[in-house]
Amino acid sequence: MQGYISSAFGSAAILGPLLGGALADGLGWPAVFWINLPLGLIAAVMLQLALKENVQTRPHRIDTVGAMLMLATIGLLMFTLIHAESLGGTAVSSALTVCLALFALLWAHERRTAEPMLPFGLFRIRVLAGGNAASLGLGAIMMTVVGFLPAYMQAVMGASALTAGAALGAMSLAWPVGGFIGSRILLRFSYRLAAAIGAGILVVGSGAMTVIQASAPPALPIGAALVIGLGMGVTNGDPICLDIASYFSMFGQVSRECLRKRGEALSY
């Protein structure tokens, strides 16, 4: 099943940037957003018709206070980092101090509540802590390419939207290939070797991104994005396997995705 999901994701990730670039060039940027309305409706109908769940219900105590504290902590932190230049040193220091105070309240609350949203004891498990740290870095690298490379290629290098979309398509094309290679390494050797190889590939791709100039041919950023996609695929399986292998797999996946999103936000 995971193979089917990965194949669907890879195919959509390859076609999506190319289709988006063609729509932007032919019909304008609003078309990129309008096309999601019928696609989203089709997906919702398919889920409603095809998804059959057998859910065993039991009483739960929703950690509303923990959710609000986490929202306040992360929201204030993101706001501060995004607007740090315009806020000034005193305001930034004050905001970060409030963030630390909110985080302390969150930590104290999660230790006492019956069903914590994020049990901080998870981070005493080395494999889960490592997987979460890797997810933070992977999220930052991915969103740096997705968020800035197309804009740089169009505004600075003078490339078309279709060419910029080809760079994202190259990364998406290499991702499932890297995932296949990484899974073979995991099965035959260890997750440590897969992580090391994937990290090395990411260093090469990121290094190639640093030498891109305005006069560079489009093939350079496209090739660099392809290398990064390959490294992302090789490395991406490690945090997932570590979560599944642990007793707290559900909480591990939640924390991993949370930190991945924080990495994506920090990349801006």
C-alpha positions in Angstrom: 0.0 0.0 0.0 2.8 2.4 0.9 4.3 1.7 -2.6 1.0 2.7 -4.3 0.8 5.9 -2.2 4.4 6.8 -3.0 3.8 6.2 -6.7 0.8 8.4 -6.7 2.6 11.1 -4.8 5.6 10.9 -7.1 3.5 11.1 -10.3 1.5 14.0 -9.0 4.6 15.8 -7.9 6.1 15.5 -11.3 3.1 16.5 -13.3 1.9 19.2 -10.9 4.8 21.7 -11.3 4.8 21.3 -15.1 1.0 21.7 -15.3 1.2 24.7 -13.0 3.9 26.4 -15.1 1.9 25.8 -18.3 -1.3 27.2 -16.7 0.6 30.3 -15.4 2.1 30.9 -18.8 -1.1 30.3 -20.7 -3.9 31.5 -18.5 -2.2 33.5 -15.8 -1.5 32.9 -12.1 -5.2 32.8 -10.9 -5.6 29.5 -12.9 -3.1 27.8 -10.6 -5.4 28.3 -7.7 -8.7 27.8 -9.4 -7.7 24.4 -10.8 -7.5 23.1 -7.2 -11.2 23.6 -6.6 -12.5 20.8 -9.0 -9.5 18.6 -8.1 -10.2 18.9 -4.4 -13.9 18.2 -5.0 -13.1 15.0 -6.9 -10.7 13.9 -4.2 -13.3 14.5 -1.5 -15.9 12.5 -3.4 -13.4 9.6 -4.0 -12.6 9.5 -0.3 -16.3 9.5 0.7 -17.0 6.6 -1.7 -13.9 4.5 -1.3 -12.6 5.0 2.2 -14.1 2.4 4.6 -13.0 2.7 8.2 -13.4 0.3 11.1 -12.8 2.6 14.0 -13.0 1.3 17.6 -14.1 4.2 19.7 -13.1 4.7 23.4 -13.3 7.7 25.7 -10.6 10.3 25.3 -9.6 13.5 27.1 -8.7 16.1 24.5 -5.6 18.1 25.4 -7.2 21.5 24.6 -4.9 23.5 26.9 -1.8 21.9 25.4 -3.0 22.6 21.9 -3.6 26.2 22.7 -0.2 26.6 24.4 1.6 25.0 21.5 -0.3 27.2 19.1 0.6 30.3 21.0 4.3 29.3 21.4 4.8 28.4 17.7 2.7 31.2 16.4 4.6 33.9 18.3 7.9 32.3 17.4 7.1 32.3 13.7 5.7 35.8 13.8 8.9 37.0 15.5 11.3 35.3 13.1 9.4 36.6 10.1 9.1 40.2 11.2 12.4 40.4 13.2 13.9 43.0 10.9 11.1 45.4 11.3 10.4 44.8 15.0 13.8 45.8 16.4 16.1 44.2 18.9 14.0 45.0 22.1 10.8 43.7 20.7 12.4 40.5 19.3 14.1 39.8 22.7 10.8 40.4 24.5 8.9 38.2 22.2 11.4 35.4 22.4 11.3 35.6 26.2 7.5 35.2 26.1 8.0 32.2 23.8 10.3 30.6 26.3 7.7 31.2 29.1 4.9 29.7 27.0 7.1 26.7 26.2 7.8 26.2 29.9 4.1 26.3 30.6 3.5 23.8 27.8 6.2 21.4 29.1 4.8 21.6 32.7 1.2 21.0 31.5 2.1 18.1 29.2 3.8 16.3 32.1 0.6 16.5 34.2 -2.2 15.8 31.7 -3.6 12.3 31.2 -3.4 12.2 27.4 -0.8 14.8 26.4 -0.8 16.0 22.8 3.0 15.8 22.7 4.6 13.6 25.4 8.0 15.2 25.9 9.3 11.9 27.2 9.5 10.8 23.6 12.6 12.9 23.1 14.5 10.7 25.6 14.3 7.9 23.0 17.4 8.5 20.9 16.0 7.2 17.6 12.9 9.3 17.8 14.9 12.4 18.7 17.2 11.8 15.8 14.3 11.2 13.4 12.7 14.5 14.6 15.9 16.4 14.1 16.3 15.0 10.6 12.7 16.0 9.8 13.4 19.6 10.9 16.4 19.8 8.5 14.6 18.0 5.7 11.6 20.4 6.0 13.9 23.4 5.8 15.8 22.1 2.7 12.7 21.1 0.9 10.8 24.4 1.4 13.9 26.5 0.5 13.9 24.9 -2.9 10.1 24.9 -3.4 9.6 28.4 -2.1 12.6 30.3 -3.5 14.0 28.5 -6.5 11.1 29.1 -8.9 10.9 32.8 -7.9 14.7 33.2 -8.4 14.7 31.5 -11.8 11.9 33.7 -13.0 12.8 37.1 -11.4 16.6 36.9 -11.5 17.5 34.4 -14.3 14.6 35.4 -16.6 13.3 31.9 -17.0 9.7 31.1 -17.8 7.2 29.7 -15.4 7.4 26.4 -17.2 11.1 26.2 -16.9 10.9 27.0 -13.2 8.3 24.3 -12.8 10.7 21.9 -14.5 13.1 22.4 -11.6 10.5 21.3 -9.1 9.5 18.5 -11.4 13.2 17.3 -11.5 13.3 17.2 -7.7 10.0 15.4 -7.6 11.1 12.9 -10.2 14.3 12.0 -8.3 12.5 11.8 -5.0 10.8 8.4 -5.5 14.0 7.1 -7.1 15.9 8.1 -4.0 13.2 6.5 -1.9 13.6 3.2 -3.7 17.4 3.3 -3.3 17.1 4.3 0.3 14.7 1.4 1.0 17.2 -1.1 -0.5 19.9 0.3 1.7 17.7 0.1 4.8 16.8 -3.5 4.1 20.3 -4.7 3.2 22.5 -2.6 5.6 21.1 -0.1 8.1 19.2 3.2 8.5 22.4 4.9 9.6 24.1 4.2 6.2 21.0 5.4 4.4 21.0 8.6 6.4 24.7 9.2 5.8 24.4 8.6 2.0 21.3 10.8 1.8 22.9 13.6 3.8 25.9 13.5 1.6 23.8 13.8 -1.5 21.9 16.7 0.1 25.2 18.5 0.8 26.2 18.1 -2.8 22.9 19.4 -4.1 22.8 22.3 -1.6 26.4 23.2 -2.5 25.4 23.4 -6.2 22.6 25.7 -5.3 25.0 28.2 -3.7 27.0 28.8 -6.9 24.0 29.6 -9.1 24.3 33.1 -10.6 21.9 35.2 -12.6 23.7 34.3 -15.8 23.7 30.5 -15.1 21.9 28.3 -17.6 18.6 26.8 -16.4 20.1 23.4 -16.5 22.2 24.2 -13.4 19.3 24.8 -10.9 17.3 22.0 -12.5 20.2 19.6 -12.0 20.8 20.8 -8.4 17.1 20.4 -7.6 17.3 16.9 -9.1 20.2 16.0 -6.8 18.4 17.4 -3.7 15.3 15.4 -4.6 17.5 12.2 -4.8 19.0 13.0 -1.4 15.5 13.7 0.1 14.2 10.4 -1.2 17.2 8.4 0.3 17.0 10.2 3.6 13.2 10.5 4.0 12.5 6.9 4.8 14.7 6.9 7.9 12.5 9.0 10.3 9.4 7.1 9.2 11.1 3.7 9.9 12.3 4.9 13.3 8.7 6.0 14.1 7.2 2.7 13.0 9.8 0.7 14.9 9.0 2.5 18.2 6.3 1.8 20.6 5.1 5.4 20.4 4.8 5.3 16.6 1.7 7.5 16.4 3.2 10.2 18.7 6.5 10.0 16.9 4.9 10.6 13.5 3.0 13.6 14.9 6.1 15.2 16.4 8.1 14.4 13.2 5.5 16.1 11.0 5.3 19.0 13.4 9.0 19.6 13.3 9.1 19.2 9.5 6.6 22.0 9.2 8.6 24.1 11.6 11.7 23.5 9.4 9.7 24.6 6.3 8.6 27.8 8.1 12.1 28.6 9.4 13.5 28.3 5.8 11.6 31.5 5.0 
